Amino acid sequence: MDKNQGPLSWLKHLLNADGKTDKKTSKYRLMFLVLCIGAACMLAGNILFKTNSSVTAVLTSNSKSSNSNDVSALGLNKSSVNHSILDEEKQYEDELKASIEDMLGVTEVRVLVELDSSDQQILETNKSSQTQTTEESDKSGGHRTIQSTSTNEQAVINSGNNQRPIVVQTKKPIIRGVLVVAKGAENIEVKKSIVDAVTRALDVPSFRVAVEPRK
């Protein structure tokens, strides 16, 4: 075997196997070889791309599942929170509608209330604080005192069968705005009366209340 043959000797041998092949035949063999190499590269690329896509899809699915489980574990169920706000808005709307319809000169009332959040409950808690003092000295004779305070706060749980935190205060939700549409609101005096009634009933400023006449 010739030791001077390089790593591409097999390629030269393929292109001119018998040493007598003409240039046209060698050209066809070269084109065929290039096509084979290109097809092999495309096949390898497709396999790698599909593998990476599958891995990415699995990772994305696992991430979404993990996030969903974390939210459920913390009790932060977004749908339940939104449902609670909608219930409270509906209650405000029904009560306002019934009251405004009893006013003189007002009929066919429709009320829309938008809340910022649901009721906020303030729980009874036990607070305990601990203060720690540390004195340090350095080689040069200097002294310094470090004082740190840690506070621990725990909710008080009732001792009944259904153990729940003790609620000491419930704050009403913040009202973003109120819209009242009613027949009779085209009268300035009636409109002013509706605004006054809503602001006093809900304890909101007048600029958050809009009253419009109904068609």
C-alpha positions in Angstrom: 0.0 0.0 0.0 1.3 3.5 -0.9 2.2 5.4 2.3 1.9 8.7 0.5 -1.8 8.3 0.0 -3.7 11.0 1.9 -7.1 10.9 3.6 -8.8 11.8 0.3 -7.1 9.0 -1.7 -10.4 7.1 -1.6 -12.1 10.0 -3.3 -9.6 10.2 -6.0 -9.9 6.4 -6.5 -13.7 6.7 -6.8 -13.5 9.5 -9.3 -11.0 7.7 -11.5 -11.2 4.0 -10.5 -9.4 2.6 -13.5 -7.2 5.5 -14.4 -8.8 5.7 -17.8 -12.1 7.3 -17.0 -12.7 10.4 -19.1 -13.4 13.8 -17.7 -17.1 13.7 -18.4 -17.6 10.5 -16.4 -15.5 11.9 -13.5 -17.7 15.0 -13.5 -20.9 12.8 -13.2 -19.3 10.8 -10.4 -18.4 14.1 -8.6 -21.9 15.4 -8.9 -23.4 12.2 -7.6 -21.1 12.2 -4.6 -22.0 15.9 -3.8 -25.7 15.0 -3.9 -25.2 12.1 -1.6 -23.3 14.2 0.9 -25.9 16.9 0.8 -28.8 14.5 1.3 -26.9 13.0 4.3 -26.5 16.4 5.9 -30.2 17.3 5.4 -31.2 14.0 7.0 -29.0 14.5 10.0 -30.2 18.1 10.4 -33.9 17.0 10.4 -33.2 14.3 13.0 -31.4 16.8 15.3 -34.1 19.5 14.8 -36.9 17.0 15.7 -35.1 15.8 18.8 -34.5 19.4 20.0 -38.2 20.3 19.3 -39.4 17.3 21.3 -37.1 18.2 24.2 -38.3 21.8 24.2 -42.0 20.8 24.1 -41.5 18.4 27.1 -39.7 21.1 29.1 -42.4 23.7 28.3 -45.1 21.3 29.3 -43.4 20.5 32.6 -42.8 24.2 33.3 -46.5 25.0 32.8 -47.6 22.1 35.0 -45.2 23.1 37.7 -46.4 26.7 37.7 -50.0 25.5 37.9 -49.2 23.3 40.8 -47.4 26.1 42.6 -50.4 28.4 42.3 -52.8 25.8 43.5 -50.5 24.9 46.5 -50.4 28.6 47.5 -54.1 28.9 47.2 -53.9 31.6 44.6 -56.7 30.4 42.4 -57.2 33.2 40.0 -60.6 32.1 38.8 -61.9 31.8 42.4 -60.6 35.3 43.2 -62.3 36.8 40.1 -65.5 34.9 40.8 -65.6 36.5 44.3 -65.1 40.0 42.9 -67.9 39.4 40.4 -70.2 38.3 43.1 -69.6 41.4 45.2 -70.0 43.6 42.2 -73.4 41.9 41.4 -74.5 42.5 45.0 -73.6 46.2 44.9 -75.4 46.6 41.6 -78.6 44.9 42.8 -78.8 46.9 46.0 -78.1 50.2 44.2 -80.6 49.4 41.4 -83.4 48.7 44.0 -82.7 51.9 45.9 -82.5 54.2 42.8 -85.7 52.8 41.3 -87.5 53.9 44.5 -86.5 57.5 43.8 -89.1 59.9 42.4 -88.9 60.3 38.7 -86.5 57.5 38.0 -87.4 54.3 36.1 -85.7 51.5 34.1 -82.4 51.6 36.1 -79.3 49.8 35.1 -76.2 49.9 37.4 -72.6 48.9 36.7 -70.1 48.7 39.6 -66.4 48.0 39.2 -64.4 47.0 42.2 -60.6 47.1 42.7 -60.6 44.0 44.9 -62.8 41.9 47.1 -63.2 42.4 50.9 -60.0 42.5 52.8 -59.9 40.6 56.1 -57.6 41.5 58.9 -56.6 38.6 61.0 -55.8 38.4 64.7 -52.1 37.7 65.1 -49.6 37.0 67.8 -46.4 39.0 67.4 -43.1 38.2 69.1 -39.8 40.0 68.7 -36.3 39.0 69.7 -33.3 41.3 69.9 -29.8 40.0 69.7 -26.7 42.1 70.6 -23.2 41.2 69.4 -20.0 42.9 70.4 -17.0 42.7 68.2 -13.4 43.9 68.6 -10.6 44.1 66.1 -6.9 43.8 66.4 -6.3 47.5 66.6 -8.4 47.7 69.8 -11.6 49.0 68.2 -15.0 47.9 69.4 -18.4 47.9 67.8 -21.8 46.7 68.8 -24.2 45.0 66.4 -27.9 44.8 67.3 -30.4 42.8 65.3 -34.1 42.4 65.8 -36.3 39.7 64.4 -40.1 39.7 64.5 -42.3 36.7 64.2 -46.0 37.0 63.4 -48.5 34.1 63.5 -52.2 34.1 62.9 -54.4 33.1 65.8 -56.5 30.0 65.1 -59.7 29.2 66.9 -59.8 26.0 68.8 -63.1 24.7 67.4 -63.7 21.8 65.1 -63.2 23.9 62.0 -59.9 25.6 62.7 -59.8 28.9 60.9 -57.9 32.2 61.5 -59.7 34.7 63.7 -60.9 37.7 61.7 -60.8 41.0 63.7 -61.8 43.4 60.9 -63.2 43.3 57.4 -62.4 46.2 55.1 -64.8 47.0 52.2 -63.4 46.8 48.7 -62.1 49.9 46.9 -64.6 51.0 44.3 -63.1 52.1 41.0 -66.3 53.5 39.5 -70.1 53.4 39.2 -72.2 53.9 36.1 -76.0 54.5 36.4 -78.2 54.5 33.3 -81.8 55.4 34.0 -84.9 57.1 32.5 -85.4 60.4 34.2 -81.6 61.1 34.5 -82.0 63.7 31.7 -83.4 66.0 34.4 -80.6 67.8 36.1 -82.1 67.7 39.5 -82.8 63.9 39.2 -79.3 63.3 38.0 -77.8 65.2 40.9 -80.0 63.3 43.4 -78.8 60.0 41.9 -75.1 61.1 42.2 -75.7 62.2 45.8 -77.4 58.9 46.7 -74.6 56.7 45.2 -71.7 58.7 46.7 -73.3 58.6 50.2 -74.3 54.9 50.0 -70.9 53.7 48.8 -68.7 56.4 50.3 -67.0 57.3 47.0 -66.2 60.7 45.5 -68.6 62.1 42.9 -66.0 62.0 40.1 -66.2 58.2 40.3 -69.9 58.2 39.6 -71.4 58.6 36.1 -75.1 59.0 35.6 -76.5 58.9 32.1 -80.1 59.1 30.7 -81.6 56.0 29.2 -82.9 55.8 25.6 
